[in-house]
């Protein structure tokens, strides 16, 4: 396409013989030669402020936006494919275990403890049910179809979530009053529940929850005194189905989606969620969300 580009520069820079019709025709030739699978090509640009020069610059700007959109779509498709593979694997594991136990019971009915078999089968089915519910929630987040958004008092909701888990570890609360966000209450409840469940799994003795207003945002921190999270893993833990060695094994419960769901909920409301070191040596998950305004 180099020869065509050179011809275009002659058209752009030419004298009276280089009329608008010739310039537009040259642009059409260049655009027709662009491969839709590779949008990195640009029209040659020259100095000047003529209409044709500005047209070429505008087309290049559009091509740049299309190229970026194409990259985003490709990344989204790659993530979707990987997510489908991971979800299939996660669903297959408990179902395969359930099938093996049932087939053994069918082949050797006299050796089966029915109570144990039913308990194990129900456990596998509960895991599958939880996983499917989490997958549906992830699919629905950020669709913009929510109609039940309202102001949520974060301090009140934190106390409600903590009350459901009383007695497992000491929980210290440092909550400023009247810190509200605008969201679907069930989403915020789920996010706080996931973060607290994660803290419970890793805290040695104490969990500290603090809430305050920071500028035009709400800041919630949930800190534990557990083993902490290595710097290299602090983004990876928010990926779907990621568990860090034995600390994130299935024996600890959960579907492997808890932190991914928490971050996706935060992002759906223009917020953020990250992890840093806690003062007690463990992990501290910091949530930031815009404060509620008049709606």
The 8 nearest C-alpha neighbors of each residue, nearest first, counted from 0:
[[1, 3, 2, 4, 32, 29, 5, 33],
 [2, 0, 4, 3, 5, 6, 43, 7],
 [1, 3, 5, 4, 0, 6, 7, 8],
 [4, 2, 6, 0, 5, 1, 7, 29],
 [5, 3, 7, 1, 6, 2, 43, 0],
 [4, 6, 2, 8, 7, 3, 1, 9],
 [7, 5, 3, 9, 4, 8, 10, 2],
 [6, 8, 10, 4, 9, 5, 25, 11],
 [7, 9, 11, 5, 10, 6, 12, 4],
 [10, 8, 6, 12, 7, 13, 11, 5],
 [9, 11, 7, 13, 17, 8, 12, 22],
 [12, 10, 8, 9, 13, 7, 22, 52],
 [13, 11, 9, 10, 8, 14, 45, 17],
 [14, 12, 10, 17, 9, 11, 15, 16],
 [13, 15, 16, 17, 12, 18, 10, 11],
 [14, 16, 17, 18, 13, 12, 19, 10],
 [15, 17, 14, 18, 13, 10, 21, 19],
 [18, 16, 13, 10, 15, 14, 21, 19],
 [17, 19, 20, 21, 16, 22, 15, 10],
 [18, 20, 22, 21, 23, 17, 51, 24],
 [19, 21, 23, 22, 18, 24, 17, 25],
 [20, 22, 24, 19, 18, 23, 25, 17],
 [23, 21, 19, 25, 24, 20, 10, 26],
 [22, 24, 26, 20, 25, 21, 19, 27],
 [23, 25, 27, 21, 22, 26, 20, 28],
 [24, 26, 22, 28, 23, 27, 7, 21],
 [27, 25, 23, 29, 28, 24, 30, 22],
 [28, 26, 24, 30, 25, 29, 31, 23],
 [29, 27, 25, 31, 26, 30, 24, 32],
 [28, 30, 26, 32, 27, 31, 25, 33],
 [29, 31, 27, 33, 32, 28, 26, 42],
 [30, 32, 28, 29, 33, 27, 34, 26],
 [31, 33, 29, 30, 28, 34, 0, 27],
 [34, 32, 30, 31, 35, 29, 40, 38],
 [33, 35, 37, 36, 32, 38, 31, 40],
 [36, 34, 37, 38, 33, 32, 66, 39],
 [35, 37, 34, 38, 33, 69, 39, 66],
 [38, 36, 34, 35, 39, 40, 33, 66],
 [37, 39, 66, 40, 35, 36, 62, 34],
 [38, 40, 37, 41, 66, 63, 62, 33],
 [41, 39, 38, 33, 42, 37, 62, 34],
 [42, 40, 59, 43, 39, 62, 38, 58],
 [41, 43, 55, 44, 59, 40, 29, 4],
 [44, 42, 4, 41, 8, 45, 7, 55],
 [43, 45, 42, 55, 56, 52, 46, 8],
 [46, 44, 47, 43, 52, 8, 11, 12],
 [47, 45, 44, 48, 52, 12, 49, 11],
 [46, 48, 49, 45, 52, 53, 12, 44],
 [49, 47, 52, 53, 50, 46, 51, 45],
 [48, 50, 52, 51, 47, 53, 54, 11],
 [49, 51, 53, 52, 54, 48, 55, 19],
 [50, 52, 54, 53, 49, 55, 22, 19],
 [53, 51, 55, 49, 54, 50, 48, 56],
 [54, 52, 56, 50, 55, 51, 57, 49],
 [53, 55, 51, 57, 52, 56, 50, 58],
 [56, 54, 58, 52, 53, 57, 59, 51],
 [57, 55, 59, 53, 58, 54, 60, 52],
 [56, 58, 60, 54, 59, 55, 53, 61],
 [57, 59, 61, 55, 60, 56, 62, 54],
 [60, 58, 62, 56, 61, 57, 41, 63],
 [61, 59, 57, 63, 58, 62, 56, 64],
 [62, 60, 58, 64, 63, 59, 65, 57],
 [61, 63, 59, 65, 60, 64, 66, 58],
 [64, 62, 66, 60, 61, 65, 59, 67],
 [63, 65, 61, 67, 66, 62, 68, 60],
 [66, 64, 68, 62, 67, 63, 69, 61],
 [65, 67, 69, 63, 38, 64, 68, 62],
 [66, 68, 70, 64, 69, 65, 63, 71],
 [69, 67, 65, 71, 70, 66, 64, 72],
 [68, 70, 66, 72, 67, 71, 65, 73],
 [71, 69, 67, 73, 68, 72, 74, 66],
 [72, 70, 68, 74, 69, 73, 75, 67],
 [71, 73, 75, 69, 74, 70, 76, 68],
 [72, 74, 76, 70, 71, 75, 77, 69],
 [75, 73, 77, 71, 72, 76, 78, 70],
 [76, 74, 72, 78, 73, 77, 79, 71],
 [75, 77, 79, 73, 78, 74, 72, 80],
 [76, 78, 74, 80, 79, 75, 73, 81],
 [79, 77, 75, 81, 76, 80, 82, 74],
 [80, 78, 76, 82, 77, 81, 75, 83],
 [79, 81, 83, 77, 82, 78, 76, 84],
 [82, 80, 78, 84, 83, 79, 85, 77],
 [81, 83, 79, 85, 84, 80, 78, 86],
 [84, 82, 86, 80, 81, 85, 87, 79],
 [83, 85, 81, 87, 82, 86, 88, 80],
 [86, 84, 82, 88, 87, 83, 81, 89],
 [87, 85, 89, 83, 88, 84, 82, 90],
 [88, 86, 84, 90, 85, 89, 91, 83],
 [87, 89, 91, 85, 86, 90, 84, 92],
 [88, 90, 86, 91, 92, 87, 85, 93],
 [91, 89, 87, 88, 92, 86, 93, 127],
 [90, 92, 88, 94, 89, 95, 93, 87],
 [91, 93, 95, 94, 89, 90, 88, 96],
 [94, 92, 96, 123, 95, 91, 97, 90],
 [93, 95, 97, 91, 96, 92, 98, 90],
 [96, 94, 98, 92, 97, 93, 91, 99],
 [97, 95, 93, 99, 94, 98, 92, 100],
 [96, 98, 94, 100, 95, 99, 120, 93],
 [97, 99, 95, 101, 96, 100, 102, 94],
 [100, 98, 102, 96, 97, 101, 103, 95],
 [101, 99, 103, 97, 102, 98, 104, 96],
 [100, 102, 104, 98, 103, 99, 105, 97],
 [101, 103, 105, 99, 104, 100, 98, 106],
 [104, 102, 106, 100, 105, 101, 107, 99],
 [103, 105, 108, 101, 107, 102, 106, 111],
 [104, 106, 102, 103, 108, 107, 101, 100],
 [105, 107, 103, 104, 108, 102, 101, 109],
 [108, 106, 104, 109, 110, 105, 103, 111],
 [109, 107, 104, 111, 110, 105, 106, 103],
 [108, 110, 107, 111, 104, 112, 106, 105],
 [111, 109, 108, 107, 112, 104, 103, 113],
 [112, 110, 108, 109, 113, 104, 107, 116],
 [113, 111, 115, 114, 116, 110, 109, 108],
 [112, 114, 116, 115, 111, 117, 118, 104],
 [113, 115, 117, 116, 112, 118, 119, 111],
 [116, 114, 118, 112, 117, 113, 119, 111],
 [117, 115, 113, 119, 114, 118, 120, 112],
 [116, 118, 120, 114, 119, 115, 121, 113],
 [119, 117, 115, 121, 116, 120, 122, 114],
 [118, 120, 122, 116, 117, 121, 115, 123],
 [121, 119, 117, 123, 122, 118, 97, 116],
 [120, 122, 124, 118, 123, 119, 117, 125],
 [123, 121, 119, 125, 120, 124, 118, 126],
 [122, 124, 126, 120, 93, 121, 125, 119],
 [123, 125, 121, 127, 126, 122, 128, 120],
 [124, 126, 128, 122, 127, 123, 121, 129],
 [125, 127, 129, 123, 124, 128, 130, 122],
 [128, 126, 124, 130, 125, 129, 131, 90],
 [127, 129, 125, 131, 126, 130, 124, 132],
 [130, 128, 132, 126, 127, 131, 125, 133],
 [129, 131, 127, 133, 132, 128, 254, 126],
 [130, 132, 134, 128, 133, 129, 127, 135],
 [133, 131, 129, 135, 130, 134, 128, 136],
 [134, 132, 136, 130, 131, 135, 129, 137],
 [133, 135, 131, 137, 136, 132, 130, 138],
 [136, 134, 138, 132, 133, 137, 131, 139],
 [135, 137, 133, 139, 138, 134, 140, 132],
 [138, 136, 134, 140, 135, 139, 133, 260],
 [139, 137, 135, 136, 140, 134, 142, 141],
 [138, 140, 136, 137, 142, 135, 141, 144],
 [141, 139, 137, 142, 138, 136, 267, 264],
 [140, 142, 267, 143, 139, 144, 264, 268],
 [141, 143, 144, 140, 139, 145, 138, 267],
 [144, 142, 141, 145, 140, 146, 139, 267],
 [145, 143, 142, 146, 141, 139, 140, 147],
 [144, 146, 143, 147, 148, 183, 142, 141],
 [145, 147, 148, 144, 183, 143, 149, 182],
 [148, 146, 183, 145, 149, 182, 184, 185],
 [149, 147, 183, 182, 146, 181, 145, 184],
 [148, 150, 181, 182, 151, 183, 147, 184],
 [149, 151, 181, 180, 179, 291, 182, 152],
 [150, 152, 179, 180, 153, 181, 184, 149],
 [153, 151, 179, 155, 154, 178, 156, 177],
 [152, 154, 156, 155, 179, 151, 178, 157],
 [155, 153, 157, 156, 152, 174, 176, 158],
 [156, 154, 158, 153, 152, 157, 159, 151],
 [155, 157, 159, 153, 158, 154, 160, 152],
 [156, 158, 160, 154, 159, 155, 153, 161],
 [159, 157, 161, 155, 156, 160, 162, 154],
 [160, 158, 156, 162, 157, 161, 155, 163],
 [159, 161, 157, 163, 162, 158, 156, 192],
 [160, 162, 158, 164, 163, 159, 157, 165],
 [163, 161, 159, 165, 164, 160, 158, 157],
 [162, 164, 161, 160, 165, 159, 158, 166],
 [165, 163, 161, 162, 166, 167, 160, 168],
 [166, 164, 162, 163, 167, 161, 168, 170],
 [165, 167, 168, 164, 169, 170, 162, 163],
 [168, 166, 165, 164, 169, 199, 170, 204],
 [169, 167, 204, 166, 205, 170, 206, 199],
 [168, 170, 205, 206, 204, 171, 167, 166],
 [171, 169, 206, 207, 205, 168, 172, 208],
 [170, 172, 207, 208, 206, 169, 173, 205],
 [173, 171, 208, 174, 209, 207, 170, 210],
 [172, 174, 209, 208, 210, 171, 175, 207],
 [175, 173, 210, 209, 154, 172, 176, 211],
 [174, 176, 211, 210, 178, 173, 177, 154],
 [177, 175, 178, 154, 174, 211, 152, 153],
 [178, 176, 179, 152, 175, 154, 153, 212],
 [177, 179, 176, 153, 152, 212, 217, 175],
 [178, 180, 152, 151, 291, 153, 290, 177],
 [181, 179, 291, 290, 151, 150, 182, 289],
 [182, 180, 150, 291, 149, 151, 148, 179],
 [181, 183, 148, 149, 184, 180, 150, 151],
 [182, 184, 148, 186, 185, 147, 149, 187],
 [185, 183, 187, 186, 182, 188, 151, 148],
 [186, 184, 188, 187, 183, 189, 190, 182],
 [187, 185, 189, 188, 184, 183, 190, 264],
 [186, 188, 190, 184, 189, 185, 191, 183],
 [189, 187, 185, 191, 186, 190, 192, 184],
 [188, 190, 192, 186, 187, 191, 185, 193],
 [189, 191, 261, 187, 193, 192, 188, 186],
 [192, 190, 194, 188, 193, 189, 195, 187],
 [191, 193, 189, 195, 190, 194, 196, 188],
 [194, 192, 196, 190, 257, 191, 195, 189],
 [193, 195, 197, 191, 196, 192, 198, 190],
 [194, 196, 198, 192, 197, 193, 191, 199],
 [197, 195, 199, 193, 198, 194, 192, 200],
 [196, 198, 194, 200, 195, 199, 193, 201],
 [199, 197, 195, 201, 196, 200, 202, 223],
 [200, 198, 196, 197, 202, 201, 195, 168],
 [201, 199, 197, 198, 202, 196, 251, 246],
 [200, 202, 225, 198, 199, 203, 197, 226],
 [203, 201, 225, 223, 224, 199, 198, 204],
 [202, 204, 225, 224, 205, 201, 223, 168],
 [205, 203, 168, 202, 169, 224, 206, 225],
 [204, 206, 169, 168, 170, 224, 223, 202],
 [207, 205, 223, 170, 222, 171, 169, 202],
 [206, 208, 171, 222, 170, 221, 172, 223],
 [209, 207, 221, 172, 220, 171, 173, 222],
 [210, 208, 173, 220, 174, 219, 172, 207],
 [211, 209, 219, 174, 175, 218, 173, 220],
 [210, 212, 175, 218, 217, 213, 174, 219],
 [211, 213, 217, 216, 218, 214, 178, 210],
 [214, 212, 216, 217, 215, 211, 218, 287],
 [215, 213, 216, 212, 217, 290, 289, 218],
 [214, 216, 290, 213, 289, 217, 212, 288],
 [217, 215, 289, 290, 213, 288, 214, 212],
 [216, 218, 212, 288, 287, 290, 213, 211],
 [219, 217, 287, 211, 286, 210, 212, 213],
 [218, 220, 210, 286, 209, 285, 287, 217],
 [219, 221, 285, 209, 284, 208, 286, 222],
 [222, 220, 208, 284, 283, 207, 285, 209],
 [221, 223, 283, 207, 277, 206, 282, 220],
 [224, 222, 206, 202, 281, 225, 282, 198],
 [225, 223, 281, 279, 202, 203, 280, 205],
 [226, 224, 202, 281, 203, 201, 223, 227],
 [225, 227, 281, 228, 224, 201, 280, 282],
 [226, 228, 281, 282, 225, 280, 229, 276],
 [229, 227, 282, 230, 233, 232, 226, 281],
 [230, 228, 232, 231, 233, 227, 276, 226],
 [229, 231, 233, 232, 228, 275, 234, 276],
 [230, 232, 229, 233, 234, 235, 228, 236],
 [233, 231, 235, 229, 230, 234, 236, 228],
 [234, 232, 230, 235, 231, 236, 274, 228],
 [235, 233, 236, 232, 237, 238, 231, 273],
 [234, 236, 232, 237, 238, 233, 241, 231],
 [235, 237, 238, 234, 233, 241, 232, 242],
 [238, 236, 259, 258, 235, 234, 239, 262],
 [239, 237, 235, 236, 259, 241, 240, 234],
 [238, 240, 256, 259, 241, 237, 255, 82],
 [241, 239, 255, 256, 238, 242, 85, 254],
 [240, 242, 239, 238, 236, 255, 243, 235],
 [243, 241, 247, 244, 248, 240, 255, 236],
 [242, 244, 247, 246, 245, 241, 236, 248],
 [243, 245, 246, 247, 242, 248, 241, 249],
 [246, 244, 248, 247, 243, 242, 249, 250],
 [245, 247, 244, 248, 243, 242, 251, 201],
 [248, 246, 242, 243, 245, 244, 251, 249],
 [249, 247, 245, 250, 251, 246, 242, 244],
 [248, 250, 251, 252, 247, 253, 254, 255],
 [249, 251, 248, 252, 247, 245, 253, 246],
 [250, 252, 249, 248, 247, 253, 200, 246],
 [253, 251, 249, 250, 254, 248, 247, 255],
 [252, 254, 255, 249, 251, 257, 256, 126],
 [253, 255, 256, 130, 252, 257, 129, 126],
 [254, 256, 240, 253, 257, 241, 239, 242],
 [257, 255, 259, 239, 254, 240, 258, 260],
 [256, 258, 260, 193, 259, 255, 261, 254],
 [257, 259, 261, 237, 260, 256, 262, 193],
 [260, 258, 237, 256, 262, 261, 257, 239],
 [259, 261, 263, 257, 258, 262, 256, 264],
 [260, 262, 190, 258, 264, 259, 263, 257],
 [261, 263, 265, 259, 264, 260, 272, 266],
 [264, 262, 266, 260, 265, 261, 267, 259],
 [265, 263, 267, 261, 262, 266, 260, 186],
 [264, 266, 270, 262, 263, 271, 267, 268],
 [265, 267, 270, 269, 263, 268, 264, 271],
 [268, 266, 264, 141, 265, 269, 263, 140],
 [267, 269, 266, 270, 265, 264, 288, 182],
 [270, 268, 266, 267, 265, 288, 271, 289],
 [269, 271, 288, 265, 266, 287, 268, 289],
 [272, 270, 287, 265, 266, 286, 288, 273],
 [273, 271, 286, 262, 285, 265, 287, 284],
 [272, 274, 285, 284, 271, 286, 275, 233],
 [275, 273, 284, 283, 285, 233, 282, 272],
 [274, 276, 283, 282, 277, 284, 273, 285],
 [277, 275, 282, 283, 281, 280, 278, 227],
 [278, 276, 283, 282, 281, 279, 280, 222],
 [277, 279, 280, 276, 281, 222, 224, 283],
 [280, 278, 224, 277, 281, 223, 222, 225],
 [281, 279, 277, 278, 224, 276, 227, 282],
 [282, 280, 227, 224, 225, 277, 226, 223],
 [281, 283, 227, 276, 277, 223, 222, 275],
 [282, 284, 222, 277, 275, 274, 221, 276],
 [285, 283, 274, 221, 220, 273, 222, 275],
 [286, 284, 220, 273, 272, 219, 274, 283],
 [285, 287, 272, 219, 218, 271, 220, 284],
 [286, 288, 218, 271, 270, 217, 216, 219],
 [289, 287, 270, 217, 216, 290, 269, 271],
 [290, 288, 216, 217, 215, 180, 291, 270],
 [289, 291, 180, 216, 217, 179, 215, 288],
 [292, 290, 180, 181, 179, 150, 289, 293],
 [291, 293, 294, 290, 181, 180, 150, 289],
 [292, 294, 291, 150, 181, 290, 149, 180],
 [293, 292, 291, 149, 181, 150, 148, 180]]
